[in-house]
């Protein structure tokens, strides 16, 4: 799954950062609840105007999403915001 979004309202500047540099930030998302469980996610935010770099990031997402191994973090979803030249890769949050 990969979709486009025109905003990142759930990941504002007050969202806790796990890691960050000039082109990349990893933030904790807001906790999501369903009827039977609560889930936490991390969001890898990639800012890049270079379309080839964006293409590589989306290939990384699709490759990691296809893998199922206890030592690899599970990828959940990806969003592309073309107007901001930003890709959001949503993955399970591993705390510790």
C-alpha positions as CSV (number, residue, x, y, z in Angstrom):
1,X,0.0,0.0,0.0
2,X,1.3,3.4,-0.9
3,X,-0.8,6.5,-1.1
4,X,-0.5,10.3,-1.5
5,X,-1.3,12.8,1.3
6,X,-1.2,16.5,1.1
7,X,-0.6,17.1,4.8
8,X,1.1,15.5,7.7
9,X,-1.2,16.8,10.5
10,X,-0.4,13.8,12.7
11,X,3.3,14.4,12.7
12,X,3.8,18.0,13.7
13,X,7.0,19.6,15.2
14,X,5.9,18.6,18.7
15,X,5.8,14.8,17.8
16,X,8.7,13.0,19.7
17,X,11.7,12.3,17.5
18,X,13.4,9.0,17.7
19,X,16.2,10.1,15.3
20,X,16.9,13.0,13.0
21,X,19.2,14.6,10.5
22,X,18.8,17.1,7.6
23,X,17.0,14.8,5.2
24,X,15.6,12.1,7.5
25,X,13.6,12.0,10.8
26,X,12.1,9.1,12.6
27,X,9.2,10.0,14.9
28,X,6.8,8.2,17.1
29,X,3.2,8.4,15.8
30,X,0.2,8.9,18.0
31,X,-1.0,5.7,19.6
32,X,-3.8,4.0,17.6
33,X,-6.5,2.0,19.3
34,X,-8.8,-0.6,18.0
35,X,-11.5,-2.5,19.9
36,X,-9.1,-5.2,21.1
37,X,-5.6,-3.7,21.1
38,X,-3.4,-0.5,21.1
39,X,-0.7,-0.1,18.6
40,X,2.3,2.2,18.4
41,X,4.1,3.1,15.2
42,X,7.3,4.9,14.1
43,X,7.3,7.0,11.0
44,X,10.4,7.4,8.9
45,X,10.1,10.9,7.3
46,X,12.3,11.3,4.2
47,X,12.7,14.7,2.6
48,X,14.2,14.6,-0.9
49,X,13.6,16.6,-4.0
50,X,15.5,14.0,-6.1
51,X,13.0,11.7,-7.7
52,X,15.5,8.9,-8.0
53,X,16.1,9.0,-4.2
54,X,12.4,9.0,-3.6
55,X,12.1,5.9,-5.9
56,X,14.8,4.1,-4.0
57,X,13.0,4.9,-0.7
58,X,9.8,3.4,-2.0
59,X,11.6,0.3,-3.3
60,X,13.1,-0.1,0.2
61,X,9.6,0.1,1.7
62,X,8.2,-2.5,-0.7
63,X,11.2,-4.8,-0.1
64,X,11.0,-4.6,3.6
65,X,7.2,-5.0,3.6
66,X,7.6,-8.3,1.7
67,X,9.9,-9.7,4.4
68,X,8.7,-11.6,7.5
69,X,11.5,-12.1,10.0
70,X,11.7,-11.5,13.7
71,X,14.8,-9.4,13.3
72,X,13.3,-7.0,10.8
73,X,10.9,-4.3,11.7
74,X,7.5,-4.7,10.0
75,X,6.6,-2.0,7.5
76,X,3.0,-1.0,7.7
77,X,2.3,1.7,5.1
78,X,3.8,4.5,3.0
79,X,2.6,7.9,2.1
80,X,4.0,10.4,-0.5
81,X,3.5,14.1,-0.2
82,X,4.7,15.4,-3.6
83,X,4.1,19.1,-2.8
84,X,6.5,18.8,0.2
85,X,8.9,16.3,-1.5
86,X,8.4,14.1,1.5
87,X,7.9,10.3,2.0
88,X,6.4,8.8,5.2
89,X,7.3,5.2,5.9
90,X,5.1,3.8,8.7
91,X,6.5,0.9,10.7
92,X,6.0,-0.9,13.9
93,X,7.6,0.9,16.9
94,X,10.2,-1.2,18.7
95,X,11.0,0.4,22.1
96,X,14.0,-0.5,24.1
